Amino acid sequence: MKPHSDCSDLFPSGRFTRVPGPTLQAVNLPSEEEAMDVSALQAHLEELHRVLLKEQEMRVALEEEIGRLESALSLWKRRYEDLKASNAPHMNEERGLPSPTPAKKLTG
């Protein structure tokens, strides 16, 4: 179907008639000052968002580092207990004391 180039059937008077409704002035458009405030707030929001993302990245990195440090601490505790247990008989022999029973290993 081919559109009509003549719109006289749509508008009997041959011109567009204005339909009552809100005008551009009636719509609550922000003033130039308000637009600047919104722009400043948007920039501040974006900056805070970048800071938040950076803090989240740092938190994840710190949690990973804490995990590595806890693992290293656990390993050093085990090594200390093993060394303490292996040196205890030698230390007691030098002092003339009987060897104690092995100490419980710390877990953690």
Summary of the structure (lengths in Angstrom):
residues: 108
radius of gyration: 40.4
end to end distance: 81.7
largest distance: 123.7
contacts: 168
relative contact order: 0.05
helix: 59%
strand: 0%
